[in-house]
Amino acid sequence: MPVSRVLPTATPTIERKNAIQAAVDAYNQAHPGEPLPPSSLRLLLAMFPLEDRFHGSQKLLRSAGGTNLPAMLRALVAAGLLERRRGRPDSYRLLLP
C-alpha cells in the first residue's frame, strides 16, 4: 500500500465526530488521574475522518498531533482506542466502543 503524503482532507460527519469525542470522554471519565492529552481528539479526527484505518508516517501526523506525537499514539493504543500494526510506516486502526 503506498504511503500517503497528506492527511485525509475529508470532513468527519457530525455522527463520527460525536462517536470519537464520546470515546475520548468515556476514557477520560474512567481514568481521571491519567486523561488523554487534550489534542487527542484533534489527532483522531485527522487520522480517521471517514474510515477506521490510517496508513501514513508520523511526520505526516505531526501537523495534527502536536510535538509529542509518539507519546500520544502510545497513550491512545494503551487506552484501547487505537490498534497499531508495525511496519514502514506503521498503520493504525480506530477502535470505537
Secondary structure by P-SEA (a helix, b strand, c coil): cccccccccccccaaaaaaaaaaaaaaaaaccccccccaaaaaaaaaccccccccccccccccccccaaaaaaaaaaaaccbbbbbcccbbbbbbcc
